[in-house]
């Protein structure tokens, strides 16, 4: 099923700390180091974050899912979807790694994390949310394709979410939600298009768009279309495919050829994308470039596509696994996987996003001390104005919800993934391009609100 992870082409680096939030956690904002050398971390240290987890004397049943000795947290994914077994398994793997590591260090001020892995199986998100409402303190580090179906239920039971990713309109703009890497409804990153406009002059005259037939990805596709039009590109082809897969991708490949498409913007997931590119290669057609989502940083793309993976680009605000030697936090992330989940999906972008969400949760929860109500943790997370997850990714502003203006361009090749040699790194490991986030003029809907279910923020305790 078509899923999107981080859609940011580049990211917004903010040096200004907003005021007025109940709690502002800015000490965790230090960016990634550009050297591999680092002090040996303590048991609960991650990257530049110190003592994220550790022992303590926290006690009390202060909220749903909280007892003297544990805090119960839900992570959502769609691994049980029969049409794509293991879909977004990396969300569960990252949750396993974080909770095992954090609990080994002492937990959250002594409270151990009890992980509830909620498998939405694509069509059961609402049911899993209803279950989580009764048992869990927060939702952390997860995501689901049909995340629009349970938002009202989540808000009705006042269950905050610090997600690994969100995709639907209703979820992307929802209340009681703090994505560490935001994707706003009223803006779209266009840095990857600006880069390709310079690298492949003239290719923007014949651009194609192809997306899955799911409302969420159709919205993302429409936002990206407005984005490319802003730099003068002309769209000559647009179509939707069956998100669960096509019996043959040849008709799409032939349509791209007949329209003379030079550059393709593809919204979906790696398996379908690889099959499409293989079909394009089989008919002997060559695209100048293909833009995909950051979720395509997945070995499946290379394994399935082989030599058909040519000039495939994606934007990422996460330091990728193949640059671990340049970034201690990335190396530590891989080391923790090797220790706690050696067979897990350590090299997929959604896992990095999820780990950032877990770190944001733990940092916020620790700031609340022994008394751990939902409102305190939500306010602390929402009040965070500078966040890099200890150096895992470019600086974001979870408080504002804005996309980022600094990040990386990653190219997929038959041999694997790489940063193009001519990609300009203007800020340490990242490249920052002014004007790389476009304020959208179109109406792309609104997120789920507390008022929709007769609640206010004052109801959150």
Secondary structure, 3 states (H helix, E strand, C coil): CCCCCCCCCCCCCCCCCCCCCCCCCCHHHCCCCCCCCCCCCCCCCECCECCCCECCCCCCCCCCCECCCEEEEEEEEECCCHHHCCECHHHHHHHHHHHHHHHHHCCECCEEEEEEEEECCCCCHHHHHHHHHHHCCEEECCCCCCCCCCHHHHHHCCCCEECCCCCCHHHHCCCCECCCCCCCCCEEECHHHHHHHHHCCCHHHCEEEEEECCHHHHHHHHHHHHHHHCCCCCEEEEEEECCCCCCCCHHHHHHHHHCCCCEEEEECCHHHHHHHHHHHHHCCCCCCEEEECHHHCCHHHHHHHHHHCCCEEEEECECCHHHHHHCHHHHHHHHHHHHHCCCCCCCCHHHHHHHHHHHHHHHHHHHCCCCCCHHHHHHHHHCCCCECCCCCECCECCCCCCCCCEEEEEEEECCEEEECCCCCCCECCEEECCCCEEECCCCCCCCCCHHHHCCCHHHCC
